[in-house]
C-alpha cells in the first residue's frame, strides 16, 4: 500500500488499492483482504491469566518474608511434633492478600471490556455498489467509506470527495479547530515530509467529521494507522513501581535484614549461654530464633494495605472511575503536579454564546435556521463547533432548530465561502420566502 497517499491523485490511490470509487469492494474481496490484513482494531496488550496475577501478587517482599517464615516454622514444627496452627494462619494471610488483589484487578478488567463492547463503533461503507452500515472492525484497505457530520473516522483514508467537509483531529494533533478537507494532491514544496496536521486530503482514525460530507478510500487499518503507531509506542513502555510499592519494597528489605540479624544473634547468643552444642540444644535455640523472626514480621500489614486500597477502588468506582490496579489508587493520592493538554480536558472543547445584541427571538431564529448543526435525541447540539454553539443558544432561548426547521423548511442555500465569509439560506414560510 502507498505510504504517502496524500502525494497521489485520488484516482491513482483508488487504482493502487484495486478498488472502485463508485462500487467499492465486493464482499468476497473484502473477506479475502480481511484474512490478509486482519481486523481493523488496535491490538490489546497480552492479557495475564488469573494464575499469573496470583503469582505476581506473591512477589511482594512482605509476602515473601511471610512465606519463608511459614516454611521454616513448618519444618521446625514437624521436627518437634508441635502445632501447625501458626503456619496455617500465616499462609491464610498470604493467600487472602493475593486473592483480594487478583479479584479487584479482574473486576476492573471485566468492567473495561464491557465498556469497549458497549461502544463498538460503526461506519458507512460502500460494497458491491450499495451503502451499508457495518462495524468499523470489519473495514479493510480499499474500502470506500462515507463521512457525514458526526461520524467518527474508522481508519486512515485518502479523501475522494469533500463537500465542505471538516474533520476535528485534536486527538492526533492537539488542534481543536476542525480542518477543512480537500481531495487535491499535496506537494512537498521542498520539504521531506508533510506534517500530519497539514495533510488536508487525508483522514485518520481517532478523528471525527464535524461538518459537511465526503468519501474516502481506506489506505491503512488497525495497527498500521497513525493511531495504531501511537498505541504501539505506548505498549512498549515499561510500568514503573508506584510510591507505595517502592516504600513496601524498602520496608521489606529493611525487615529482612533486621530479622536475619536478630535470628543469627539470638541463635549464637543462646548457644554460647547454654554452653552446650547438642542436637537438642541447637534445635531448641533455632526454634527460639525463628519464633522471634516470625513475631518481628507484621503479618497483617500486607492484608491491611490491600483491604484499604480495595476500599479506595470501590469509592472511586462510585464516581465512575475504573481503577485497574490497586496500587494506582495510592498513586493518585501522592500526585502533586498534573500536566495535561487543556483542549477537551480542562475545558469542554465546546464553544458557547456568552453575549449578543439585538432582538433575541430574531437572532435565535436566524442562528438556528442558517446552520447545518442539529440537536440530537438528548438535546445536545452536534456539528461544526461554531454552528453547534449558535444552535445550542437558540434551543436554550426556547427556539429549537428541529421545530423551526419544520415550520420554516429550507428551500435553498449558499454554503459558507471563504470569500463571502458567510452562509445564506432561504426558507419557506406562510408569508412567503425569507432569507
DARAKA-V293061 format. One record per backbone hydrogen bond with DSSP energy under -1.0 kcal/mol. NH is the residue of the N-H (numbers start at 0). CO is the residue of the C=O. E is the energy in kcal/mol with one decimal. If there is no record, write none. Layout:
nh=[NH;NH]
co=[CO;CO]
e=[E;E]
This chain:
nh=[6;7;12;13;14;15;16;17;18;23;29;30;31;32;33;34;35;36;37;39;40;52;53;54;55;56;57;58;59;63;64;65;66;67;68;69;70;71;72;73;74;75;76;77;78;79;80;81;87;88;89;90;91;92;93;94;95;96;97;98;99;100;101;102;103;104;105;106;107;108;109;110;111;112;113;114;115;116;117;118;119;122;124;125;126;127;128;129;131;133;135;137;138;141;142;144;145;146;148;149;150;152;155;156;157;158;159;160;162;165;166;167;171;172;173;178;180;181;185;190;197;198;199;201;202;205;206;207;208;209;210;212;213;214;215;216;217;218;219;223;224;228;229;230;231;232;233;234;236;245;246;247;248;249;250;251;252;253;254;255;256;257;258;259;260;261;262;263;264;265;266;267;268;269;270;271;272;273;274;281;282;283;284;285;286;287;288;289;290;291;292;293;294;295;298;300;303;304;305;306;307;308;309;310;311;312;313;314;315;316;317;318;319;320;328;330;331;332;333;344;346;362;363;364;365;366;367;368;369;370;373;375;378;381;387;388;389;390;391;392;393;394;395;396;397;398;403;404;405;406;407;410;411;413;416;420;423;425;426;427;428;431;433]
co=[3;4;8;9;10;11;12;14;13;19;25;26;27;28;29;30;31;32;33;136;38;48;49;50;51;52;53;55;56;59;60;61;62;63;64;65;66;67;68;69;70;71;72;73;74;75;76;76;83;84;85;86;87;88;89;90;91;92;93;94;95;96;97;98;99;100;101;102;103;104;105;106;107;108;109;110;111;112;113;114;116;133;131;143;129;24;22;126;124;122;120;134;135;217;139;215;123;213;211;208;147;206;219;202;216;200;214;214;212;210;178;207;168;168;169;166;164;199;5;187;194;195;197;198;156;152;203;167;150;165;165;162;146;160;144;157;142;155;155;220;221;224;225;226;227;228;229;230;233;241;242;243;244;245;246;247;248;249;250;251;252;253;254;255;256;257;258;259;260;261;262;263;264;265;266;267;268;269;270;277;278;279;280;281;282;283;284;285;286;287;288;289;290;291;296;297;299;300;301;302;303;304;305;306;307;308;309;310;311;312;313;315;316;315;325;326;327;328;329;341;341;358;359;360;361;362;363;364;365;368;381;379;375;373;383;384;385;386;387;388;389;390;391;392;394;393;399;400;401;402;403;425;425;423;421;416;413;411;433;408;431;428;426]
e=[-1.7;-1.6;-2.3;-2.2;-2.2;-2.7;-1.3;-1.6;-1.7;-2.0;-2.6;-2.2;-2.0;-2.4;-2.1;-1.8;-1.1;-3.5;-2.3;-2.7;-1.9;-2.3;-2.2;-2.4;-2.2;-2.1;-1.4;-1.1;-1.1;-2.3;-2.0;-1.9;-2.6;-2.4;-2.6;-2.5;-2.3;-2.6;-2.6;-2.3;-2.2;-2.5;-2.2;-2.1;-2.0;-2.3;-1.4;-2.0;-2.2;-2.2;-2.2;-2.4;-2.3;-2.0;-2.2;-2.8;-2.4;-2.1;-2.1;-2.8;-2.3;-1.8;-2.3;-2.7;-2.2;-2.1;-2.5;-2.2;-2.0;-2.3;-2.3;-1.9;-2.1;-2.4;-2.1;-1.9;-2.0;-2.0;-2.1;-1.4;-1.2;-2.5;-2.8;-3.0;-2.3;-1.8;-3.0;-2.0;-2.5;-2.5;-2.1;-2.0;-1.5;-2.6;-2.0;-2.8;-2.5;-3.1;-1.0;-3.5;-2.5;-2.5;-1.2;-2.8;-2.6;-2.7;-2.9;-1.7;-2.9;-2.3;-2.6;-3.1;-1.5;-2.8;-1.3;-3.1;-3.1;-2.2;-2.3;-1.8;-1.7;-1.4;-1.9;-1.5;-2.4;-1.2;-1.8;-1.7;-2.9;-2.5;-1.3;-1.5;-2.4;-2.1;-1.9;-2.4;-2.8;-2.4;-1.7;-2.0;-1.5;-1.9;-1.6;-2.3;-2.5;-2.0;-2.2;-2.0;-1.3;-2.4;-2.3;-2.8;-2.2;-2.4;-2.6;-2.5;-2.4;-2.5;-2.8;-2.3;-2.2;-2.4;-3.2;-2.4;-2.5;-2.8;-2.6;-2.3;-2.5;-3.0;-2.4;-2.4;-3.0;-2.7;-1.8;-2.4;-2.6;-2.6;-1.8;-2.7;-2.8;-2.4;-2.6;-2.4;-2.1;-1.7;-2.0;-2.5;-2.5;-2.0;-2.0;-2.8;-2.3;-1.7;-1.6;-1.5;-2.7;-2.6;-2.2;-2.7;-2.5;-2.4;-2.3;-2.0;-1.9;-2.4;-2.3;-2.2;-2.1;-2.2;-1.3;-1.2;-1.7;-2.0;-1.7;-1.5;-1.8;-1.2;-1.0;-1.7;-1.8;-2.3;-3.1;-2.4;-2.3;-2.5;-2.2;-2.4;-2.3;-1.8;-2.3;-2.4;-2.2;-3.3;-3.1;-1.9;-1.6;-2.6;-2.5;-1.9;-2.1;-2.3;-2.2;-1.7;-1.3;-2.9;-2.0;-3.0;-1.5;-2.0;-2.7;-3.1;-1.4;-3.4;-1.1;-3.1;-2.3;-2.8;-2.7;-2.4;-2.1;-1.3;-2.4]
